[in-house]
């Protein structure tokens, strides 16, 4: 997919395909329409390494700012790399009410780091949130969590080499200096794996326990308040 700024024509995408993204304001995955494109002559004159483009969310009309790296300069066009950085990311959601309070605080901060593209700060907070969750689960908590993470790796079909940094962040102990340096893609995998681990260890159990209590309540209430038939 080629992204090009053309002299006198503005932004052009290959085959004029539509561009979709999860809006950081309304949270809807929507098409994005270019709203403000850098001036061609200005970019050619200064030749920056990156350019910013403002899109408009077609769902809520909010401006969404993205940063692209410049690939190559030509006489009448500027090629951009297709990958971009979202300056404002959508907030990550989770069912925090089922987490232990201390784990909740740490995981909320981890998600905030991720949303702000601070991926190595995110890794550090993930380790702290994971350690807190192991303590809350009890003596065999870390082993149980490890089993859940291995199941997630198998389901997602992630190879061992790619998964090794994720395991180190979650399960290794020690100073933050021992944490692997994560890129955007690795941070995204860590996010989903830790969310799944916390869901399986806390949310699933909490929701199931609550649902069974509700069922029992209505069964008991129906039994006590029902009309008995006469023989």
LINTAQUI-V555930 format. One record per residue. N is the residue number from 1. OMEGA is omega in degrees with one decimal (* if undefined). Layout:
BEGIN
N|OMEGA ; N|OMEGA
END
This chain:
BEGIN
1|-179.2 ; 2|175.3 ; 3|-172.3 ; 4|168.9 ; 5|-175.9 ; 6|176.7 ; 7|177.1 ; 8|-177.4 ; 9|179.5 ; 10|-173.4 ; 11|177.6 ; 12|173.8 ; 13|-179.1 ; 14|178.8 ; 15|178.2 ; 16|180.0 ; 17|179.2 ; 18|-175.7 ; 19|-178.4 ; 20|-176.7 ; 21|173.1 ; 22|-176.0 ; 23|179.8 ; 24|-177.5 ; 25|-177.8 ; 26|178.0 ; 27|-178.9 ; 28|172.3 ; 29|-172.1 ; 30|173.5 ; 31|180.0 ; 32|-179.7 ; 33|178.1 ; 34|-176.9 ; 35|-179.2 ; 36|-177.6 ; 37|-179.5 ; 38|177.6 ; 39|-176.0 ; 40|-176.4 ; 41|178.8 ; 42|179.3 ; 43|179.2 ; 44|-178.0 ; 45|-175.4 ; 46|178.8 ; 47|178.9 ; 48|177.1 ; 49|179.9 ; 50|172.9 ; 51|178.8 ; 52|178.4 ; 53|177.9 ; 54|175.6 ; 55|174.5 ; 56|177.2 ; 57|-178.9 ; 58|179.7 ; 59|-176.2 ; 60|178.1 ; 61|179.2 ; 62|176.3 ; 63|-179.7 ; 64|-173.6 ; 65|179.4 ; 66|179.2 ; 67|-178.9 ; 68|173.0 ; 69|178.9 ; 70|-179.4 ; 71|-176.1 ; 72|175.9 ; 73|174.3 ; 74|-177.2 ; 75|-174.5 ; 76|178.0 ; 77|178.8 ; 78|-180.0 ; 79|177.4 ; 80|171.5 ; 81|-176.8 ; 82|177.3 ; 83|-177.7 ; 84|175.5 ; 85|175.9 ; 86|-179.6 ; 87|174.9 ; 88|-178.2 ; 89|174.6 ; 90|177.7 ; 91|177.8 ; 92|-176.8 ; 93|178.1 ; 94|179.0 ; 95|-172.3 ; 96|-173.4 ; 97|-178.9 ; 98|-179.0 ; 99|169.6 ; 100|-171.5 ; 101|-177.3 ; 102|177.6 ; 103|178.3 ; 104|-179.1 ; 105|-177.5 ; 106|-178.2 ; 107|174.6 ; 108|179.4 ; 109|176.6 ; 110|-179.8 ; 111|176.4 ; 112|177.1 ; 113|-179.1 ; 114|-179.1 ; 115|179.4 ; 116|176.0 ; 117|176.6 ; 118|-165.9 ; 119|-179.8 ; 120|168.9 ; 121|175.7 ; 122|179.2 ; 123|179.5 ; 124|179.8 ; 125|176.4 ; 126|178.7 ; 127|-179.4 ; 128|178.6 ; 129|179.2 ; 130|179.0 ; 131|177.7 ; 132|-179.7 ; 133|178.7 ; 134|179.1 ; 135|-178.8 ; 136|-178.7 ; 137|177.8 ; 138|-170.2 ; 139|-177.8 ; 140|-174.1 ; 141|-177.4 ; 142|179.0 ; 143|178.5 ; 144|179.4 ; 145|179.1 ; 146|178.5 ; 147|179.2 ; 148|-179.4 ; 149|178.4 ; 150|176.0 ; 151|179.3 ; 152|178.0 ; 153|-179.0 ; 154|-179.4 ; 155|-177.9 ; 156|178.6 ; 157|178.5 ; 158|-178.1 ; 159|-173.7 ; 160|-178.8 ; 161|179.2 ; 162|-174.5 ; 163|-175.3 ; 164|178.3 ; 165|179.8 ; 166|178.8 ; 167|-179.6 ; 168|179.6 ; 169|-172.8 ; 170|-167.5 ; 171|178.2 ; 172|176.2 ; 173|179.7 ; 174|-176.9 ; 175|-179.7 ; 176|178.8 ; 177|-179.3 ; 178|-179.3 ; 179|174.7 ; 180|175.9 ; 181|-175.6 ; 182|169.9 ; 183|-175.4 ; 184|-177.0 ; 185|179.5 ; 186|177.5 ; 187|178.1 ; 188|177.1 ; 189|178.4 ; 190|179.6 ; 191|-176.1 ; 192|179.8 ; 193|-179.1 ; 194|175.9 ; 195|179.8 ; 196|179.4 ; 197|-179.4 ; 198|177.8 ; 199|-177.1 ; 200|-175.4 ; 201|-174.3 ; 202|-173.3 ; 203|-179.4 ; 204|-179.8 ; 205|-179.0 ; 206|-179.5 ; 207|179.8 ; 208|178.5 ; 209|179.5 ; 210|-178.7 ; 211|-180.0 ; 212|177.2 ; 213|179.0 ; 214|178.8 ; 215|-179.9 ; 216|-179.4 ; 217|-176.9 ; 218|176.4 ; 219|179.8 ; 220|-179.5 ; 221|179.0 ; 222|-180.0 ; 223|-177.5 ; 224|-174.5 ; 225|-177.0 ; 226|178.0 ; 227|179.9 ; 228|179.6 ; 229|179.8 ; 230|-178.2 ; 231|*
END
